């Protein structure tokens, strides 16, 4: 399977341009990158290679892990009984039941 370097180079160029535009305009570069990805993928038909898909998934998992390491444990211990447990339970239960209802309603 040949690697399409032109689409990979175009994607890299768009990511860099989105970062520059984001810095200069004060907008989030992530929002600009997602918008550019929608335009490239849906309207211009640019696809991504499997290795680039792997890098994206790996980067997303790494960012999720790093976000979890930024928890202030002393504050979490102080507020464990009320706010933390309530927020954690609601953040787990509401999407769970919403997904169950959605899948039950639209199951074949």
C-alpha positions as CSV (number, residue, x, y, z in Angstrom):
1,X,0.0,0.0,0.0
2,X,1.7,3.2,-1.1
3,X,1.8,6.1,1.3
4,X,0.1,9.3,0.1
5,X,2.6,11.9,1.1
6,X,0.8,14.7,-0.6
7,X,-2.3,14.4,1.7
8,X,-0.1,14.0,4.7
9,X,1.9,17.1,3.8
10,X,-1.4,19.0,3.2
11,X,-2.7,18.0,6.6
12,X,0.6,19.0,8.3
13,X,0.5,22.4,6.5
14,X,-3.1,23.0,7.5
15,X,-2.3,22.1,11.2
16,X,0.6,24.6,11.2
17,X,-1.5,27.3,9.6
18,X,-4.4,26.7,12.1
19,X,-1.9,27.1,14.9
20,X,-0.5,30.3,13.5
21,X,-4.0,31.7,12.8
22,X,-5.0,30.7,16.3
23,X,-2.1,32.4,18.0
24,X,-2.5,35.6,16.0
25,X,-6.3,35.8,16.3
26,X,-6.7,34.6,19.9
27,X,-8.9,31.7,18.8
28,X,-8.4,28.2,20.0
29,X,-6.2,26.3,17.5
30,X,-8.0,23.1,18.3
31,X,-11.3,24.5,17.0
32,X,-9.5,25.8,13.9
33,X,-7.9,22.4,13.3
34,X,-11.2,20.5,13.7
35,X,-12.9,22.9,11.3
36,X,-10.1,22.5,8.8
37,X,-10.3,18.7,9.2
38,X,-14.0,18.8,8.5
39,X,-13.4,20.9,5.4
40,X,-10.5,18.7,4.2
41,X,-12.1,15.4,4.8
42,X,-15.7,16.1,3.8
43,X,-15.5,18.6,1.1
44,X,-12.0,18.1,-0.5
45,X,-11.9,14.3,0.0
46,X,-8.5,14.2,1.8
47,X,-8.0,11.0,3.7
48,X,-5.5,10.2,6.4
49,X,-3.0,7.4,6.5
50,X,-3.1,4.6,9.1
51,X,0.1,5.8,10.8
52,X,-1.3,9.3,11.1
53,X,-4.5,7.9,12.6
54,X,-2.4,6.0,15.1
55,X,-0.5,9.1,16.1
56,X,-3.8,11.0,16.6
57,X,-5.2,8.2,18.8
58,X,-1.9,8.0,20.8
59,X,-1.8,11.7,21.3
60,X,-5.4,11.8,22.5
61,X,-4.7,9.1,25.0
62,X,-1.6,10.9,26.2
63,X,-3.5,14.1,26.7
64,X,-6.2,12.3,28.6
65,X,-3.6,10.8,30.9
66,X,-1.9,14.1,31.4
67,X,-5.2,15.9,32.2
68,X,-5.7,13.2,34.9
69,X,-2.4,14.0,36.5
70,X,-3.2,17.6,37.1
71,X,-5.7,16.8,39.9
72,X,-5.0,18.6,43.2
73,X,-5.2,15.7,45.7
74,X,-5.4,17.8,48.8
75,X,-8.4,19.8,47.5
76,X,-10.0,16.5,46.3
77,X,-9.6,15.1,49.8
78,X,-11.2,18.2,51.4
79,X,-14.2,18.2,49.2
80,X,-14.5,14.4,48.7
81,X,-17.8,13.9,50.5
82,X,-20.0,16.4,48.7
83,X,-18.9,18.0,45.5
84,X,-16.4,15.4,44.2
85,X,-18.6,12.3,44.7
86,X,-21.8,14.0,43.4
87,X,-20.0,15.4,40.3
88,X,-18.3,12.1,39.6
89,X,-21.5,10.1,40.0
90,X,-23.6,12.4,37.8
91,X,-20.8,12.5,35.2
92,X,-20.9,8.7,35.1
93,X,-24.6,8.0,35.5
94,X,-26.2,10.6,33.1
95,X,-24.2,9.6,30.0
96,X,-24.6,5.9,30.8
97,X,-28.4,6.2,31.0
98,X,-28.6,8.5,28.0
99,X,-26.6,6.0,25.9
100,X,-28.7,3.1,27.1
101,X,-31.9,5.0,26.2
102,X,-30.5,6.0,22.8
103,X,-29.4,2.5,22.0
104,X,-32.7,1.0,23.2
105,X,-34.7,3.4,21.1
106,X,-32.7,2.9,17.9
107,X,-31.7,-0.7,18.1
108,X,-32.6,-2.9,15.2
